[in-house]
Amino acid sequence: MSRVIKIQRQPAKDPTGNTGHQPSQRSSHIMSVSASLVGICLMIITSLRVFGQAEKTIVDQITTVATLFFMTSCFLSFLSIRRLDKKNDRLESAADIIFLAGLSLLFITTILLSFNMIR
């Protein structure tokens, strides 16, 4: 005879003992990747200015807007992590959409840089 033991998982609690709404892991991933991509965007802007290419292309303006999107996404995801109520889902969704917009702009920047390198 074999016995089956069922183990039920308890909902996670925060360190203060609150059983409120827990932030998802998506916010922490958005925040860390956004912060890293801000650094990459700043490196692109700096290298364009050092090599004197900033006036010749619109890549630095597009990258600047992408940097602002990533910074906003990072800020919103931080706020989403800090809030323990159900309204943080809206902040997380906004951070996700803004992150995707910044990623799209960075993709356009990459395409434009690639075509400038080919010429």
N, C-alpha and C positions, 0 to 999 in steps of 0.2 A: 504494500500500500504506500502510495506516495501522497504527500500533502502539498497543496499549492498555497503558497503564502502570498497574499496581495499586499503590496506596499503602496500607501497613498502618499503623494508628495504634498507637503505643506506649501502654501503660497509664500513667496519671498517677503521678508520684512526689511525695512530699512533700519539702519543702526539706532534710530531713535525709538523704534518699536511701533511706528505707524504702520497701519495696514492699508494705506491709501494706494492710489494708482502708481504702479512702478513704471519708470521710463523704459522704453525698448532699447535694445542694443544698437538700433539703427542710428539713433542720435549721436552716440559716442563715435561710431564709425564715420558719420558725416563730418563731425567736428574735427577728428584727427586728419582725415584726408583733405578737408578744406584748408586746414592750417598748412599742410604740406604743399598744396597747390598754390597757396598765396606766395610761398617762398619761390616756387618755380616761376610763377608769373613775374615776380619782382626780378628774378635773375634774367628773364627774357627782356624785360624793359631796360634793365641796366646794360645788358650786352648790346642791345640795339643802339643805345645812346653812346656807349663807348666806341663802337665801330662806326658811328656817324650815319646809321641807317634809319634813324627815327624820323627824319624829315622826308625820306624818300618813300616810305610805305605807311599804311594805316595800321600796321600790325601792333604798334605800341598803344594806339588808342583802343583797339579791340582787347588787347591784353590788360589794359588798365580797367576797363569795364568788367572783364572776367575776374580780376583781382577784387574789385568791389563786391561782385556777386559771391565770391568765395568767403570774403570777410563777413558779409551779411549772413551767409549760410552757417558759418562757424558760430557767430553770435546767437542766432536763433536756435541752433542745436544745443548750445550751452544753456540757454534759458529753458529749453525743453527738458534737459536733464535735471535742472535744479528744481523745477516745479513738480509737485507731487499730486496734482489734481488731474482731472481728465481733460483739461483744456490744453495740456501740453501736446496732445495729438495734433492740434492745429498748428502749433509752432513747429513740430517735427515735419509735418507735411509741407509747410512753407519752406523750411530749410531744405527739404528734399527737392522741391521744384526749383528753388534758386540755385542749388548745387548743380542740378542738371543743366540749367541755363548757362552757368559759368563753365561747365564742362563742354558744352556745345561751342561756346565762344573760344575756348582753348583749342578745340578741334579745328575750328576755322583758322585760328592763328597758326597751328601746325601745318595746315595745308598751304597757307600763304607763304610761310617760311620755306617750306619745301620747294614751292615753285620759284621763289626768289633764288634759292641755292642752285637750281637746275640751270638757270639762265647764265 
